[in-house]
Amino acid sequence: MTPERFDIYDDQQHWIGTALRSEVHAKGYWHRSFHCWIVRDEGEQRRVLFQRRRDIKDTFPGCYDITAAGHLTAGEQLQDASRELEEELGVHVSFEALTYLLTATQQLQGEVRGVPFIDREFSAVYGLCLNQPLEAYVLQPSEVDSLYEVPLDDLLALFRSEIDVIQAIGVQTQPSSDHAAYEPERIVREIRATEFVPHGTAYYTDVLESLYHVPKD
């Protein structure tokens, strides 16, 4: 597999070249990413979906995170990056079907298996209302451990520190073999805000508030 290269930028979003993914995270180069949050409507209640990252990820393994997201590789535009929906979740929609919410400037850092990283991103955030059950999603085994949904009201209350824990319903990634015979079993987890990727309280509250205004499916 050819190593990924990203376009890199200065802090004013001026393009300065390209670099390997490993170098981008090791040296903290600014780069671009695509985020998409999916919601669905159940009666009068709007629910929001989020994933749990695989434990093998090179940044924030095992954390809960955006429904689907990814970096823009060198030369990619946002329209191209929406492929993440198909790759991670098996969702086939046009870029035009997405609702732009905001652009976030984020600087995250940490250490995974003894290797430090600095993740500096300009993230374009989109929303999508898609009224299908969790079992209809096809999760990418290399990226997504499981997919969950909760009432949007509850997740917003969690990040506003109005409640300490939410109860989420989810499905696991299907095994790599015997797909035809696989029937997803729903799982229930109690989840706290500290178990999410630390995008920051403002990021989560701004995005979640915006999701109320994503047009119905």
Secondary structure, 3 states (H helix, E strand, C coil): CCCCEEEEECCCCCEEEEEEHHHHHHHCCEEEEEEEEEEEEECCEEEEEEEEECCCCCCCCCCEECCEEEECECCCCHHHHCHHHHHHHCCCCCHHHCEEEEEEEEEEEEEECCEEEEEEEEEEEEEEECCCCHHHCCCCCCCEEEEEEEEHHHHHHHHCCCCCCEEEEEEECCCCCCHHHCCCCEEEEEECHHHECCCCHHHHHHHHHHHCCCCCC
